[in-house]
């Protein structure tokens, strides 16, 4: 389950969820099987190269 200021959503086996984790959120897993999560970060397309360089250390 993923919960944030947006409506809560539940993972379904064989499906995926796309979420903006820049909002405060929490995730929990109550199942008995292993759950793997792939996190991919993208830069905002309007962010200048200098801003990306400064933010990359955060």
Phi, psi and omega in degrees: 000140174237131184229136177207197176291344174276166179302142177294147178226152179245134175291145174239137183306133179084359180242175180225164177234136171253129185220146175268103184276013173284346173273148175302134184205169173217150182227138175216155183230118181252006181280173180262348180268157176296136177243122177252138181239128176259123179249126179236127179255139177236142173283145173296134185298339181266002180281124182292155181303319179297319178294319178299317181298315180293324183278341186296339180276352182282000000 
